[in-house]
């Protein structure tokens, strides 16, 4: 598994998380003007291992 940093067609920085079979399983969903901000987004994802999982199908509107 690896994070890939790249620039989109508009010149913004983005990241994607690619697994060994080549599939992308996550991406930044937004572009960043600064590479440092994009790298910070990767750091946040890397640190989210303890995040809880909430089943939103159980929420009543």
N, C-alpha and C positions, 0 to 999 in steps of 0.2 A: 504494500500500500504506500502511496506517496501523494504529497501535495504538489500541485503544479501551479506556478505563478505564470501569468501571461497577460498580454495586452489585448483588449478587444478592438473591434474595428474603429471605435471612437477614440482610442488611445488610453482608455482607463485601465487600471490594473485590476485583475480578477484572480481568484484561485479556484481550483477544483481538486477534489480528492478522488484519486483513481485507484481501484483495486488491481490485483495482479492479473486478472483476466482481461483488463483493459476498460472495464466499465467505470463510468463516473457515478459515484454514489452520493456526492454532495458538491455544492458549489457556492460561491460567494453571494449569488443572487443580486448583487449590486456591484457597480464598478467604483473604484477608488481613484482619486486624482493622484494620490501619493502612494508609492510602493510601500512605505513604512506603515501606512494605514491598512493596506491589504495584508501585510505580514502580521499585523496586530490581530486581524480577523482570524488568521490561521492559529495564532496563539490562543485565542479565546476558544476555538473549537477543540484544540488539543487539551485544554484544561477542563472540558465539560464532561469528563468521564463520570463524575459524581452527580450529574444532573438527573433529576427525577423524570420518569416517563408518566405523562398524564393522558389517559384515554379520553379524548374529547367526545367520543361517541356516547359517553355516559353522562355528559353535561346536558342539563335541560335548559332550553332557551327561555 
